[in-house]
Amino acid sequence: MTIYIASDHGGFKLKEKIKNHLVKKGFEIKDFGTHSEDSVDYPIFAKKVSNAVTKDSNSKGILVCGTGIGMSIAANKIKGIRAALCWNEETARLSREHNDTNVLCFGQRILGEDLVLKIVDVWLNTKFTNEERHIRRLDMLD
């Protein structure tokens, strides 16, 4: 599985930590930037990751900004993206099981690094349940 990852300046440090964590676990990572803490516009990076995820069915995306809110809003504007701003392991698990999320969003200013890495692991290891009620609801989004 390929993981597409990006951040704005407010999420750069956390993005790098997540990226290193995933590389150690053997994931293929494609980093769309940003590559420093110089000020940039988060929608550009959300769009890059989201477009890549919609073109690659065997992929997921991770986006990081200061709060995670901007990235999640921007990502969800792209058809086919179901981005979730998760704040604990349970929201990560449920976002996958019930909503088949394909992009995970974080806020560097909101959560600690250890918790974020646990959330990433849970999210990547949780499968969509394929229950009829969840499929019906996802179809309504399209």
N, C-alpha and C positions, 0 to 999 in steps of 0.2 A: 504494500500500500504506500502510495505517495502522500506526504503531508505537505501542503502548500502553507507557508507561514509568512506573515508580514506584520508590521507595526508602524505607528507613527512615532514621532520623537518621544512622546509621553509613555510609550510602551517598549521602547528599544531594549532596555536592559533585561526586562522580563522575557521578551521574545528570544533573546540570545540564550537565556537560561533554559527555556523550553526547548529550543532547537538543540542545544547540547545534550539535554536529557533524552531526546528522541533519537539522536544519532547514536548514543550509547546503547539504546535498545534495538538498533538495527533498522530503523525506518529510513526510507529515502526522503530527504528533505529538499524542498525547493523554496528558497528564501527570496521573496519579492521586495525586500527592503522594509523599511528604511535601514540605512547602514551606519547611522550616527544619531546623536541627540539634537541635531540641527532641526529647526522647526520645519514641518511639512504638513500637508493636508491629508487627513486620514481617509477621505473617500477614495482617493487615488489608489491607495494600497488595499482597501477593502474590495474595490472593483477588480483589481488584478487577481487576488486570491479567489474571489467568487467566480470569476470567469473561468479560471483554470479548473476549479472543482466541477463546474457544470459540464466541462468538456472531457473530464476524466472520471468515469464511474467508479474506478478503484482508488479513490482519493478522498481526503478530508482536508479541511482548512482550519487554521488557527489564526486569529487576529487579536492584536493587543494595542490598546491605547491607554490613556490615563484612567478612564473609568470603565471602558468596554462598551459604553452606551453608544457612542458615535459609530464605532465599528459595527456593532450589531444592527443599528438602523441602516447604515450604508449597505451592508452585506445583504440584508433582507429585501433590498430594492431590486436585486438581481433575480430574474425568473429562475426557479429551480433551487434556490438557496433557502435553507432552513437553518438560520443562525441562532444560537442560543448564548445568552450571557449567563454563565453559570457561576454560582458563588459557593457551592459545596459539592461533595461527592454525590449526594442524592439528586440534586438538580441535574447534574451531568448524566447520571444513570437514567433518570426519567426522560430527559431530553432525547436520548437515543432510543429507549424502549418505546416511548409513546409517540414521538415526533420525528423520528428518523433524521435527526439533525445531521448536517454535513459540514457545518462550520461552528467552531467553538470560539467564544469571545471572552476576553479578560480585561480588567483594569489594573494596571500596574500599581496605581495608588490605593487600590481597594483591598487586595488580597496578598497574603504572604507567599513567598516563593514555594515553601514546602507544601502548602495546601494546593497551590496551582498545579504542581507536578502530580499530586495525588488525583486531582480532578481530571487532568489530561489522561492519566492512565485508566481511570474508570471509564471515561468517555470513549476512549479508543478500544476498550475491551468489552464494551456493551453493544449488543446487537438489537436491532429493531425487532419487535415482537411479531410483526406481520398479522396482528389480530385485525379482524374485519372492521371493528369500530375505529381503529387508528388509521387504517387504510382509507376508509370512507372520509374521515376528517381531513386527511392530507389531500385527498382528491378535491375536496372543497376549496383548498387553498389555491389550487391550480386553475 
